[in-house]
């Protein structure tokens, strides 16, 4: 096994040789975030995947993210260091079930969360992320009938914010649904000046006690600009690495999930990606993300629509 320094050296050398870039999500481990060429949330990663000069994209994230990169950059080779890096939320919405759901709710504009497979995106009218979901919905005419999939908690959050006519698919993220309200309130009692900041994929009781609700990047921006100095954070613990890098003088407390042994909430799928796997991926140029041409073309349209709306709104 190589040392961390040797892994980093070899990765940098191969990236230069092969004109490759590493895109990493905020939920990756700190060492991977530090070697990435770009770190961001789903919206920013989509925007970066659509606009770069690399020949190869190594995606340090989960499969739906790598698929999105391939859809937006079909001419590039997109690699995912571990194909087992899936997503419980994406898995909660199977294409055959969703097609049936659409037939039962015809005449509605289909807005799907980016946390879905390429097949679900191909069945959608617009894609959104947690960073732009409310604005995407509000960009449509007030009387537009909408289907939102797959996250029921984000869907209900949007519904409460916009009051739109929405039918919501019953899916969820296993990380964001497992936060312990009791533990969060206990932490708040122990840290009275702390602000509770949560992701909109969290369940309603957790959102109700929040001082701030926002996407991963929004939570990061808040801790950067806010005058407070202590935060209880209800999202995947990986984001705390960036928070500490940008504001090392503040205190960041991970909100614990129910039945936690580590006292934090980790996505096991995200943590399947390692520096060793990234190096092997670069060496062998696999596993590669392959999407059939019909699905790819159909999935491009709703993602492009999201990017166009986001650009117009300055997101």
Secondary structure, DSSP 4 states (H G I P E B T S, - for coil): ---HHHHHHHHHHHHHHHTEEEEEETTS-HHHHHH-SEEE-HHHHHHHHHS---SEEEEES-HHHHHHHHHH-TTSEEEES-TT---HHHHTS-HHHHHHHHHHTTT-EEEEESSS-HHHHHT-SEEE-TTTHHHHHHTS-TT--EEEESBHHHHHHHHHHH---EEE--B--TTTT-B-HHHHHHHHHHSTTPEEEE-TTS-HHHHHT-SEE--HHHHHHHHHH-S--EEEEES-TTHHHHHHHH-TTSEEEEPPBTT-SSSS---TTGGG--HHHHHHHHHHT-SBP---HHHHHHHHHHHHHHHHHHHHHT-
